[in-house]
C-alpha cells in the first residue's frame, strides 16, 4: 500500500465518519487545530483505520502525530515494517 492509498483511506474516513469537508483534508492539515478532532475523535479514527492495518497503531505514537501527513507516514511505516517480517 502506498502513501496515496493510505491518504485516500484516511480522507474517506474523515469525510464519512467526521463529516469533514473534502477541501479541509490536505496533507498539511493539523488534526486538532484545522480539523478540530479531539482525543475521542482520534481514538475513533484509529479504530476505523485498524481494518486495513497489519497491526495496531501505538496510541502513544499517534498522540505525537500532528498533521495528516504524519498519520500517513506513520501508517506507511507500520505497513512497510510488517511486510519486511
N, C-alpha and C positions, 0 to 999 in steps of 0.2 A: 504494500500500500504506500503510495507516495504522499507527499505533503499536500498536494492539491486535493486528493481524495479525502484526506483527513479533514482539511479545512471545510470541504463541502458537507461532510457529515456533521461537523460542529455547527455550521451555518444552518443546516436543515433543522437540527435540534433546537437551536436558539429561536428560529422562526416559529416552529410548530409548538414548542413547549413553553416558550417565554414570551411569545407574541411580540418579538422584536421586529422592527422594520429591516428589510434586507439591506438598505442603504447604510445602516449603522454597523453592519457586520463586515468589518475590514480587518486585515491582519494587525494593524496598529491599535485597534480599539482596546481600551483598558476595560477589563472585566467589571470592576467595581465603579469606576467613575463614569465611563462612557456608556456602558451597557446597563449600569445600575443593578448589577447582580449582587445579592447579599450572600452570606455564608450558607444559608439554606439552599439558595439557587445553585451555588457552586456544588453542593452535595448532590442535588438533583441532576445537574449536568454530568457529574462523574458517573452516576448510576445509569444515565441514558447512554453514555459512551462505552460503558462496560460491555455492552452487547457485541462490539466488534473488536475488543481488545484481547490480546492473548493472556493477559493477567491484569490484576488490579493496579490502579494508579495509587501511588503512595499519597495519602491525604496531606502529609506534611510538605511533600514536593509540590502538590497542587496549590497549596496556600501561597507558595512563593511565586507562582505564575501570575503575572500582572496583565499581560496582553493576550489576545487570541493567538498571536504568533508564538508566544511562549507555550501555550497549550498545544498547538500543532507540533512544535518542535519536541516537546516532552513526550507526546504520544508517538511521534515518529521514532524517537529514540527507543521507547519501550517496545515498539513493534520490531525494530531492527535488532535489538538485543535478544529478543525472543527467537527470532529466526536464526540467529547465529548458533544457538544451543543445539 
